[in-house]
Amino acid sequence: MFTGIVEETGKIVNMEKKDENLSISISASFIDELKIDQSIAHNGTCLTVIDINQDFYTVTAIAETLKKTNFAYLNVGDCINLERCVKVSDRLDGHMVQGHVDQVGELKSIENQKGSFLLTFIYDGKHITVEKGSIAVNGVSLTVVDSKDNEFSVAIIPYTWDNTNFRFLKIGDKVNLEFDIIGKYLQKLHSLYK
């Protein structure tokens, strides 16, 4: 379980395709605190640490993960949002984020609002957003400002802009989307009782 509050941005130092899987190595400041089998959210995707080196750690994205995330669009040298799993005694500053990405979205526009940034994303699929509801974009817990069919906007404060990989996004870039878990359950219940 995660909160969607990015701990830091790491750098991808190696990517290696192994059969249908992708091995990804990432440098981060907290490497000396990690252990094998630990879960970390990478752009909002929960992946398990399988190896730890002095300068980086390694995770594996399987075929199912590669289908649903933006990992196929990442390259060595890219910046990636990182969050270690929440401790039971911690505050939940964001919202409940599972680290189970629902799909990839695309950045449609960036509007500099002189003190914040308004980002609009488009996506395909059955999921919904609601104004003032929660969504995780690349693992960042955000509040939906404007909600339309297959499109939503979020406002990014300067701190989040400066401390996540949002500052590197360009129009057309792919992002990981995890829709609100409560909304997904309500949507499922509604479809069962139509």
Buried (B, 14 or more C-beta within 10 A) or exposed (E): BBBBBBBBBBBBBEBEEEEEBBBBBBBBEEBEEBEEEBBBBBBBBBBEBEEBEEEBBBBBBEEEBBEBBBBEEBEEEBBBBBBBBBEEEEEBEBBBBBBBBBBBBBBBEBEEEEEBBBBBBBBEEEBBBEEEBBBBBBBBBBEBBEBEEBBBBBBBEEEBBEBBBBBEBEEEBBBBBBBBBEBBEEBEEEEEEE
